[in-house]
């Protein structure tokens, strides 16, 4: 009986930007590409994250593209539900994964405890997983460096290529041997940008029979990175001139480190004085320490800067806020300052307290430096709603909301043009994931003009043969 053709089913980040998860079935194996948390409306997110559309014990292995929570955040739940196979990723991703998953478990435990105090006889809310489950998960993780070929049960070969999106981020290239020849799959994960600070530019995207590409900003052009420092300086100066604070919702991993890099540069060049800067995120502090451990991921410029100035990530210029009391005290400060806090989409974490206490004051600013998914508080701030709900209370939005899309670590339309254009003639099918419909549609048009033929935007549960 002939071996069935390899196939991929898109179970996450399909017709949306969060919850990356794709099931590859080939040569008798079932492999997941990413196991991310879906983020959105609380009820929908809990329903989507609390069950899997397949039997977890049937999965033979997991390949992880990078350590953002929408790509790794449901791994401990998968393990809890019966998965026992290996989890493969790059060395930097492994170190970041430990930090990120422990924090995610802590947040879930705390959120469940907070909500259960108000339920009064209703069924208790149980966290998706706890910190002890993260320990079990990390025992399954095996790290594989970039460009080193490895295999899963000698039936499927894989290789990680630098995606340039986050420390340790990788494109995943699969080679599936078969009686009639090899089949190949390339999953871009989240693809980075050219000339982004700290990290190397993305490697060449490997051609494949099936290319699974993210499309977050497939129809948008980011402002040049070279202009970003001046735009950041303008927001800080005009806020400080009003006597206000700048509040920055930022992902603790990646975005915070990039922001500190730019602030360090502005201060080192004398364009900005030694202003009070607070990173109110224990997670960001731990993630920054992991950055220091992996200089092999840096670009040449960052390596040289670190050689000259070991404080590139701001330990002398920045105060890292550890405990909750110190965090609360920031809201009572009357002087101007910059407060960077998680989460990046304003759905949890300490940023909620800073927003609740400060966005009613027109002197202050909220600086948005990352993608804000639909139905999140961050998206409502970007839309400049007259008032927003924070902690079950409606709060007037009088503060300035400034959006700097140049901080995005996702490829834009021109990046996709450069990264994917050269392989147009060597790719069979393209499936666009991790993007809203308008961005995926725009990217599909770009790719058609480049000569790609079979392009689709799969919905959740759709399957394609390789």
C-alpha positions in Angstrom: 0.0 0.0 0.0 1.5 3.4 -1.0 2.5 5.8 1.7 -0.1 8.7 1.9 1.1 12.1 0.7 2.3 14.4 3.5 -0.3 16.9 4.6 -0.6 19.9 6.9 -3.6 21.0 8.9 -3.8 24.6 10.1 -5.0 24.6 13.7 -3.8 28.0 14.9 -2.9 31.5 13.6 -5.3 30.7 10.7 -7.4 33.7 9.8 -5.9 35.3 12.9 -2.5 36.4 14.3 -2.3 34.4 17.5 -2.1 30.8 18.7 0.3 29.5 16.1 -0.1 25.7 15.6 0.1 23.5 12.5 -0.1 19.7 12.3 2.2 17.9 9.8 1.4 14.3 9.0 4.0 12.5 7.0 5.8 9.1 6.9 3.6 7.8 9.8 4.5 10.7 12.1 2.4 13.6 13.5 4.5 16.7 14.2 3.3 20.1 15.5 4.9 23.3 14.3 4.4 25.6 17.3 1.9 25.2 20.2 0.9 28.8 20.9 -1.7 30.4 23.1 -4.6 32.0 21.3 -5.2 35.6 22.5 -8.5 37.5 22.2 -11.8 37.7 24.0 -11.4 36.0 27.4 -14.2 33.4 26.9 -13.1 32.5 23.3 -9.5 32.3 24.3 -10.2 30.0 27.2 -12.4 27.7 25.0 -9.8 27.6 22.2 -6.8 27.0 24.5 -8.4 24.5 26.9 -8.8 21.7 24.3 -6.9 20.4 21.3 -8.5 19.3 18.0 -6.4 16.1 18.1 -5.3 13.6 20.7 -2.1 15.1 22.3 -0.7 11.6 23.0 -0.7 10.9 19.2 1.8 13.7 18.5 5.3 12.4 18.0 7.3 15.7 18.2 7.0 19.4 18.4 9.2 21.9 16.5 9.2 25.5 17.9 9.9 28.6 15.8 10.5 31.0 18.6 9.7 31.9 22.2 6.8 34.4 22.0 3.9 33.1 24.0 1.5 32.9 21.0 4.0 30.3 19.6 4.9 28.3 22.8 2.3 29.3 25.4 0.2 26.1 25.3 3.0 23.6 25.4 2.6 22.7 29.1 -1.1 22.1 28.5 -0.2 19.7 25.6 2.2 17.9 28.0 -0.5 17.7 30.7 -2.9 16.3 28.1 -0.6 13.4 27.3 2.2 14.5 24.9 5.5 12.8 25.8 7.6 13.4 22.7 10.6 15.7 22.1 10.3 19.4 21.7 13.0 20.8 19.4 14.1 24.5 19.2 17.3 26.6 19.0 19.5 27.0 22.2 18.4 30.7 22.7 14.8 29.7 22.3 15.2 27.0 24.9 16.5 29.5 27.5 13.8 32.0 26.7 11.1 29.4 26.7 11.9 28.5 30.3 11.5 32.1 31.4 8.4 32.7 29.3 6.5 29.6 30.3 7.2 30.0 34.0 5.8 33.5 33.8 2.7 32.4 31.8 2.0 29.7 34.4 2.4 32.2 37.3 -0.1 34.7 35.6 -2.6 31.9 35.0 -2.4 30.8 38.7 -2.8 34.4 39.9 -5.7 35.2 37.5 -7.5 32.0 38.5 -7.1 32.8 42.2 -8.3 36.4 41.7 -11.4 35.3 39.7 -12.2 32.5 42.1 -12.4 35.0 45.0 -15.4 36.5 43.3 -17.3 33.4 42.2 -19.2 32.6 45.4 -20.4 29.1 45.0 -19.8 28.9 41.2 -17.4 26.2 39.8 -13.8 27.2 40.4 -11.7 28.3 37.4 -8.7 26.0 37.0 -5.5 27.4 35.3 -4.6 25.8 32.0 -1.3 24.7 33.7 0.8 25.5 36.7 4.5 26.1 37.2 5.2 22.4 38.0 3.9 21.6 34.5 6.5 23.9 33.0 9.2 21.9 34.7 7.9 18.7 33.1 7.7 20.4 29.8 11.2 21.7 29.8 12.5 18.2 30.5 11.3 17.3 26.9 13.1 20.2 25.2 16.1 19.5 23.0 18.1 22.4 21.4 19.5 22.2 17.9 21.7 25.1 16.6 21.0 26.9 13.3 21.8 25.1 10.1 22.5 21.7 11.8 20.4 18.9 10.2 18.5 16.7 12.7 15.9 14.1 12.3 12.7 12.7 14.0 12.8 8.9 14.3 14.9 8.8 11.1 11.8 9.5 9.1 11.8 13.3 8.8 14.7 15.6 8.6 14.6 19.2 9.8 16.8 22.3 10.0 16.5 25.7 11.7 17.4 28.8 9.8 17.7 32.3 11.4 14.4 34.1 11.1 15.8 37.4 12.5 12.6 38.1 14.4 13.6 37.4 18.0 16.6 36.1 19.8 16.8 32.4 18.7 13.9 32.7 16.3 13.9 30.2 13.4 12.4 29.2 10.1 11.8 25.5 10.1 12.7 23.5 6.9 11.4 19.9 6.7 12.6 17.2 4.3 10.3 14.2 4.0 11.9 11.2 2.2 9.5 9.2 0.0 9.5 6.4 -2.6 9.0 8.9 -5.4 11.4 11.5 -4.1 11.7 14.0 -1.2 8.9 16.4 -0.3 9.8 19.7 1.5 8.0 22.1 3.8 9.3 25.5 5.0 7.5 27.3 7.9 8.7 30.9 8.2 7.5 31.2 11.8 7.6 35.0 12.4 9.9 36.5 9.8 12.0 39.5 10.9 13.1 42.6 9.2 16.2 43.8 7.5 18.5 46.2 9.5 16.7 45.5 12.7 18.8 46.3 15.8 20.6 43.6 17.8 19.8 40.6 15.6 21.2 39.4 12.3 19.0 39.9 9.2 16.9 36.8 8.3 18.6 34.1 6.4 17.5 33.2 2.9 14.1 31.5 3.1 14.5 27.9 1.9 12.4 27.0 -1.2 10.0 24.1 -0.6 7.0 22.2 -2.1 4.9 23.9 0.6 5.8 27.3 2.0 3.8 28.3 5.2 4.4 32.0 5.6 3.4 34.5 8.2 1.6 37.6 6.8 1.2 39.9 9.8 2.2 43.0 7.8 2.1 41.6 4.3 0.4 44.7 3.0 2.0 47.4 5.0 5.3 49.3 4.7 7.1 50.1 8.0 8.8 53.4 8.5 12.6 53.1 8.0 14.4 52.0 11.1 16.7 54.9 10.6 13.9 57.3 11.5 12.7 55.4 14.5 15.0 57.0 17.0 13.9 60.6 16.1 10.2 59.6 16.2 10.7 58.1 19.7 12.6 61.2 20.8 9.7 63.4 19.6 7.1 61.5 21.7 9.2 61.7 24.8 10.1 65.4 24.4 6.5 66.6 23.8 5.2 64.5 26.7 7.9 65.7 29.1 7.2 69.3 27.9 3.6 68.8 29.2 5.0 67.4 32.5 3.6 64.0 31.7 4.6 60.4 31.8 5.2 58.1 28.8 3.7 54.6 29.3 4.9 51.9 27.0 3.0 48.6 26.8 5.8 46.3 25.6 6.3 42.6 25.2 8.9 41.7 27.8 10.7 39.6 25.2 12.2 41.3 22.2 10.3 44.6 22.1 11.6 45.8 25.5 15.2 45.1 24.6 14.9 46.9 21.3 13.4 49.9 23.0 16.2 50.0 25.5 18.7 49.8 22.6 17.2 53.0 21.1 16.9 54.8 24.4 20.6 54.0 25.1 21.5 55.4 21.7 19.6 58.6 22.2 21.2 59.2 25.6 24.7 58.2 24.4 24.4 60.7 21.5 23.3 63.5 23.8 19.9 63.9 22.2 18.2 62.8 25.4 19.2 63.5 29.0 19.5 60.8 31.6 15.7 60.7 32.1 14.0 58.4 34.6 13.3 55.1 32.8 11.6 52.2 34.6 11.2 48.7 33.3 8.3 47.5 35.4 8.6 43.8 34.5 10.5 41.1 36.3 10.0 39.0 33.2 11.7 41.6 31.0 14.7 41.7 33.4 15.0 37.9 33.2 14.6 37.9 29.4 17.3 40.6 29.1 19.7 38.4 31.0 19.1 35.6 28.5 19.9 38.1 25.7 23.3 38.6 27.4 23.9 34.8 27.3 23.5 34.5 23.5 25.8 36.9 21.6 26.0 34.4 18.8 22.6 35.7 17.7 23.7 39.4 17.5 24.5 41.3 14.3 28.0 42.7 13.9 27.1 46.2 15.0 25.6 45.1 18.3 28.6 42.8 19.0 30.9 45.8 18.5 28.7 48.1 20.7 28.7 45.5 23.5 32.4 45.2 23.3 32.7 49.0 23.9 29.8 49.4 26.3 28.6 46.4 28.3 25.6 48.5 29.5 23.9 48.4 26.1 20.7 47.0 27.6 20.5 49.7 30.1 21.4 48.5 33.6 23.1 51.9 34.4 20.4 54.0 32.7 17.3 52.0 33.7 15.7 51.0 36.9 14.2 47.5 36.8 11.2 47.3 39.1 11.0 44.1 41.0 8.2 44.1 43.6 4.6 45.1 43.4 4.9 47.9 45.9 7.5 49.7 44.0 5.4 49.3 40.9 2.4 50.9 42.6 4.6 53.7 43.8 5.3 54.7 40.2 1.7 55.8 39.8 2.2 58.3 42.6 5.2 60.0 40.9 4.6 63.6 39.9 7.7 64.0 37.7 8.0 63.0 34.1 9.3 59.5 33.4 9.2 56.6 31.0 7.5 53.4 32.2 7.9 50.2 30.2 5.6 47.4 31.3 4.0 44.2 30.0 1.9 43.0 28.5 2.4 44.2 25.0 -1.3 44.0 24.1 -2.4 45.4 27.5 -4.4 42.2 28.3 -2.6 41.4 31.6 0.3 42.4 33.8 1.4 45.6 35.4 0.7 47.9 32.5 -3.0 47.6 33.3 -2.4 49.4 36.6 -0.4 52.2 35.0 -3.0 52.7 32.3 -5.9 52.7 34.8 -4.2 55.4 36.9 -2.8 57.6 34.1 -4.7 57.6 30.9 -7.3 60.1 32.2 -4.6 62.8 32.3 -4.0 64.6 29.0 -0.5 65.4 30.0 0.5 61.7 29.7 1.1 59.6 26.6 0.6 55.9 25.8 3.3 54.8 23.3 2.2 51.7 21.3 5.2 49.9 19.7 3.7 46.6 18.7 0.9 44.8 17.0 -2.4 44.9 18.8 -4.8 42.0 18.1 -8.5 42.6 17.7 -10.6 42.7 20.8 -7.6 43.6 23.1 -7.3 46.6 25.2 -4.3 47.6 23.1 -6.4 47.7 20.0 -9.0 49.8 21.7 -6.3 52.3 22.7 -5.0 52.4 19.1 -8.6 53.1 18.0 -8.7 56.0 20.5 -12.0 55.0 22.1 -13.3 57.8 24.3 -13.2 55.4 27.3 -11.9 51.9 27.8 -12.6 49.1 30.3 -9.7 48.3 32.7 -10.2 45.9 35.6 -14.0 46.1 35.2 -14.0 49.9 35.3 -14.6 52.3 32.5 -11.7 54.8 32.3 -11.7 58.0 30.1 -8.9 58.0 27.5 -7.6 61.6 27.6 -3.9 60.8 27.2 -2.1 61.0 23.9 -1.9 57.7 22.1 1.2 57.6 19.8 1.8 54.6 17.5 5.3 53.8 16.2 4.9 50.8 13.9 8.6 51.1 13.1 9.4 49.0 16.2 7.7 46.0 14.7 10.0 43.0 14.4 7.8 41.5 11.6 8.7 41.7 8.0 6.7 44.2 5.9 5.6 44.2 2.3 9.1 45.2 1.0 10.8 42.6 3.2 8.5 39.8 1.9 9.3 41.0 -1.6 13.0 40.7 -1.0 12.9 37.5 1.1 10.4 35.5 -1.0 10.8 36.9 -4.5 14.0 34.9 -5.3 12.4 31.5 -4.6 9.1 32.1 -6.6 10.0 29.6 -9.2 11.0 26.9 -6.7 7.9 26.9 -4.5 4.9 24.7 -5.2 2.2 25.9 -2.8 2.0 28.9 -0.5 -0.2 29.0 2.5 -0.5 32.3 4.4 -1.0 32.3 8.2 -0.5 34.6 11.2 -2.2 37.5 9.6 -5.6 39.3 9.4 -7.5 39.0 6.1 -6.5 42.4 4.6 -2.8 41.8 5.2 -2.8 38.2 3.9 -4.8 39.3 0.8 -2.3 42.1 0.1 0.6 39.8 0.5 -1.0 37.2 -1.8 -1.1 39.9 -4.5 2.6 40.7 -4.0 3.4 37.1 -4.3 1.3 36.6 -7.5 3.2 39.4 -9.1 6.4 37.7 -8.2 5.3 34.5 -10.0 4.0 32.3 -7.1 1.1 30.2 -8.3 -0.9 28.3 -5.8 -1.5 30.7 -2.9 -4.3 30.4 -0.3 -5.3 31.8 3.1 -6.4 28.7 5.1 -9.1 28.8 7.7 -8.8 26.9 11.0 -9.0 23.2 10.3 -8.2 23.4 6.6 -5.7 20.8 5.3 -3.4 20.9 2.3 -1.4 18.1 0.7 2.3 18.5 0.0 
